[in-house]
Every structure is written in C-alpha cells, then in structure tokens.
Amino acid sequence: MKIESFEIAVGRDDPGISTGLVGRRFGTGRPGPKVLLTGALHGDELTATGALWRVMERLDSADIGGQLTIIPLVNQQGARQ
C-alpha cells in the first residue's frame, strides 16, 4: 500500500496558522475507482473527522484497487471557532 500525505494551500493563512487542506492518499497502483472522503465541512461536526482518522489507521495494511483520498478536516477555521 502506497500512502502519500499532502497539503493543498487554500486562501490566505492566518499568521502562524495553516488553513490548508491536509490529507492522505492511499493506493496500490492497481486499477479501480477513485474515491474522496471529507469530514468537518461544517466546523462543529467533528464526529466524521474522528471516524476518518480511524479509517486511515486501518488502511495501512489494506489491499485496495484504485485510489482513496481522505481529507478529515475540510473547514479548519470553523473547527477552531
């Protein structure tokens, strides 16, 4: 399983605080669907964020085809508030 961490810059960061989208991409290089999972679109809905972190912990040894991209916290500013 290949695991790639990434950060996508979004807008202007607050001084010293990143507002980029941080996630991980999982895949084996085999053909298959490409799936994107996101959490915390609304800043006060953090249950999905925790669930996605748990999913990522279990994917280390998974043998999947295609590609799975997970961004557990989409709205960092909302979650901070």
NORQUI-V545661 format. One record per residue. N is the residue number from 1. RES is the residue in one letter. PHI is phi in whole degrees, -180 to 180 (NA if undefined). OMEGA is omega in whole degrees, 0 to 359 (NA if undefined). Layout:
N_RES_PHI_OMEGA, N_RES_PHI_OMEGA
This chain:
1_M_NA_176, 2_K_-94_179, 3_I_-122_182, 4_E_-123_174, 5_S_-89_180, 6_F_-150_171, 7_E_-138_179, 8_I_-108_179, 9_A_-67_181, 10_V_-132_176, 11_G_59_179, 12_R_-99_176, 13_D_-78_169, 14_D_-67_180, 15_P_-55_176, 16_G_78_181, 17_I_-125_180, 18_S_-76_174, 19_T_-119_179, 20_G_-72_177, 21_L_-87_182, 22_V_-106_181, 23_G_-158_178, 24_R_-136_178, 25_R_-117_182, 26_F_-117_177, 27_G_-177_178, 28_T_-113_183, 29_G_91_177, 30_R_-79_179, 31_P_-62_178, 32_G_162_182, 33_P_-71_173, 34_K_-110_185, 35_V_-125_176, 36_L_-119_175, 37_L_-117_179, 38_T_-129_177, 39_G_-136_176, 40_A_59_172, 41_L_-60_172, 42_H_-96_189, 43_G_-58_182, 44_D_-96_181, 45_E_-112_188, 46_L_-92_179, 47_T_-60_179, 48_A_-63_179, 49_T_-60_178, 50_G_-61_180, 51_A_-64_181, 52_L_-69_176, 53_W_-63_177, 54_R_-66_177, 55_V_-60_181, 56_M_-62_178, 57_E_-62_183, 58_R_-86_183, 59_L_-84_182, 60_D_-52_184, 61_S_-108_181, 62_A_-72_179, 63_D_-119_184, 64_I_-108_170, 65_G_-96_181, 66_G_82_185, 67_Q_-145_177, 68_L_-121_178, 69_T_-114_182, 70_I_-125_173, 71_I_-122_188, 72_P_-69_184, 73_L_-133_183, 74_V_-82_185, 75_N_-112_183, 76_Q_-65_181, 77_Q_-64_178, 78_G_-63_180, 79_A_-67_179, 80_R_-66_183, 81_Q_-70_NA
